Amino acid sequence: MSIIERMRQSVQGLVNLDEIRKLQEQGWKLVAVEWERERPEAGVRPSASEGPPFGLHIKDSSTLEEDPRETETLAAMMDLIIQDGPYSFVAQELNRKGYRTREGLKWSPVSVFQMLPRLIDAGPRIFSTDDWRHRQEARRRTASTTLEQLK
């Protein structure tokens, strides 16, 4: 499996099409455009969607790097979601295990729901890790032990 390399570039003024072509020739693929503007309302809290995606942080001005703590949170969230429980259960378990949002807040059913697009994006990488395989093996052993005890 290949590793996806990401780069974030700040833009001042107009987009330089020659720079885009140059990066494409180097193998880069344009995957998103982000817009921002100043809002006149004072005291407006920035949305959670600002900044790098959950599970990543900015290493330097143009490189994204995996954030181990947030990546572990994503894997735990994915593990709970595939058990097909309600979002309230997922939030409760994440909080019980000490996981917190990027802002350091406890998880809520709404904040878990808002992470679904990120989980879809990060899922293939999460599923391919050794950590994920160990989690699933441990769950199978626990389920098998539980079934044996019920017999």
C-alpha positions as CSV (number, residue, x, y, z in Angstrom):
1,M,0.0,0.0,0.0
2,S,1.4,3.4,-0.9
3,I,1.7,6.3,1.6
4,I,-0.3,9.4,0.9
5,E,1.8,12.6,1.2
6,R,-0.1,15.8,1.9
7,M,1.0,19.4,1.5
8,R,-0.8,22.6,2.5
9,Q,0.2,25.9,0.8
10,S,-0.9,29.3,1.8
11,V,-2.0,31.6,-1.0
12,Q,-1.6,35.3,-1.1
13,G,-3.5,37.0,-3.9
14,L,-4.4,35.3,-7.1
15,V,-3.8,31.6,-7.7
16,N,-0.7,31.0,-9.9
17,L,-1.7,28.5,-12.6
18,D,2.0,27.9,-13.5
19,E,2.7,26.8,-9.9
20,I,-0.3,24.4,-10.1
21,R,1.0,22.9,-13.3
22,K,4.5,22.6,-11.9
23,L,3.2,20.7,-8.9
24,Q,1.1,18.4,-11.1
25,E,4.1,17.6,-13.1
26,Q,5.8,16.6,-9.9
27,G,3.0,14.1,-9.2
28,W,0.8,16.2,-6.9
29,K,-2.9,16.1,-7.3
30,L,-5.1,19.1,-6.3
31,V,-7.7,17.6,-3.9
32,A,-9.3,20.7,-2.2
33,V,-9.6,24.4,-2.2
34,E,-10.2,26.2,1.0
35,W,-11.7,29.7,1.2
36,E,-11.8,32.1,4.1
37,R,-12.9,35.6,4.8
38,E,-13.1,37.9,7.8
39,R,-16.5,38.2,9.4
40,P,-17.5,41.5,11.0
41,E,-19.3,39.8,14.0
42,A,-17.1,39.9,17.1
43,G,-16.9,37.0,19.5
44,V,-17.8,34.4,16.9
45,R,-16.1,31.0,17.8
46,P,-14.2,29.4,14.9
47,S,-15.8,26.2,13.6
48,A,-14.3,22.8,14.3
49,S,-13.7,22.4,10.5
50,E,-11.0,25.0,10.5
51,G,-7.4,23.7,10.5
52,P,-6.1,20.3,9.5
53,P,-8.4,17.3,9.6
54,F,-8.8,15.5,12.9
55,G,-5.9,13.0,13.2
56,L,-3.4,15.3,11.4
57,H,-1.4,18.3,12.5
58,I,0.8,20.8,10.6
59,K,4.4,19.7,10.9
60,D,5.8,22.8,9.2
61,S,4.1,25.5,7.1
62,S,3.3,23.1,4.2
63,T,3.3,19.5,5.5
64,L,0.6,17.6,7.3
65,E,1.7,14.8,9.7
66,E,-0.3,12.2,11.7
67,D,-1.2,13.2,15.2
68,P,-0.8,9.9,17.3
69,R,-3.3,10.9,20.0
70,E,-6.0,12.0,17.5
71,T,-5.3,8.9,15.3
72,E,-5.8,6.7,18.4
73,T,-9.1,8.5,19.1
74,L,-10.2,7.9,15.4
75,A,-9.4,4.2,15.7
76,A,-11.3,3.9,19.0
77,M,-14.3,5.8,17.5
78,M,-14.3,3.6,14.4
79,D,-14.1,0.5,16.7
80,L,-17.2,1.6,18.6
81,I,-19.1,2.7,15.6
82,I,-18.8,-0.6,13.8
83,Q,-20.3,-2.3,16.9
84,D,-23.5,-0.5,15.6
85,G,-24.3,1.3,18.8
86,P,-26.0,4.7,19.0
87,Y,-23.8,7.8,18.9
88,S,-24.6,8.5,22.5
89,F,-23.0,5.1,23.4
90,V,-19.9,5.9,21.3
91,A,-19.5,9.4,22.9
92,Q,-20.0,7.9,26.4
93,E,-17.4,5.2,25.8
94,L,-14.9,7.6,24.3
95,N,-15.3,9.9,27.3
96,R,-15.0,7.0,29.8
97,K,-11.7,5.9,28.1
98,G,-10.3,9.5,28.4
99,Y,-10.5,10.5,24.8
100,R,-11.2,14.2,24.1
101,T,-12.0,16.4,21.1
102,R,-9.2,18.6,19.7
103,E,-10.5,21.4,21.9
104,G,-10.2,19.2,25.0
105,L,-13.9,18.8,25.4
106,K,-15.9,15.6,26.1
107,W,-17.4,13.9,23.1
108,S,-21.2,14.3,22.5
109,P,-23.4,12.3,20.2
110,V,-23.4,15.4,17.8
111,S,-19.6,15.7,17.9
112,V,-19.3,12.0,17.1
113,F,-21.7,12.3,14.2
114,Q,-19.8,15.3,12.9
115,M,-16.7,13.1,12.7
116,L,-18.3,10.6,10.2
117,P,-16.9,12.3,7.1
118,R,-13.4,12.2,8.6
119,L,-13.8,8.5,9.6
120,I,-14.8,7.8,6.0
121,D,-11.7,9.6,4.8
122,A,-9.3,8.0,7.4
123,G,-11.0,4.5,7.4
124,P,-8.8,2.8,4.8
125,R,-5.7,3.9,6.6
126,I,-7.0,2.9,10.0
127,F,-8.1,-0.5,8.7
128,S,-4.7,-1.3,7.3
129,T,-2.8,-0.8,10.6
130,D,-1.5,-3.5,12.9
131,D,-3.2,-1.7,15.7
132,W,-6.6,-2.3,14.0
133,R,-5.9,-6.0,13.4
134,H,-4.9,-6.4,17.1
135,R,-8.1,-4.6,18.2
136,Q,-10.2,-7.0,16.0
137,E,-8.4,-10.1,17.3
138,A,-8.9,-9.0,20.9
139,R,-12.6,-8.4,20.2
140,R,-13.0,-11.8,18.6
141,R,-11.3,-13.5,21.6
142,T,-13.5,-11.6,24.0
143,A,-16.6,-12.5,22.1
144,S,-15.5,-16.1,21.9
145,T,-14.9,-16.2,25.7
146,T,-18.2,-14.7,26.4
147,L,-20.0,-17.2,24.2
148,E,-18.2,-20.1,26.0
149,Q,-19.2,-18.7,29.4
150,L,-22.9,-18.5,28.3
151,K,-22.9,-22.2,27.3
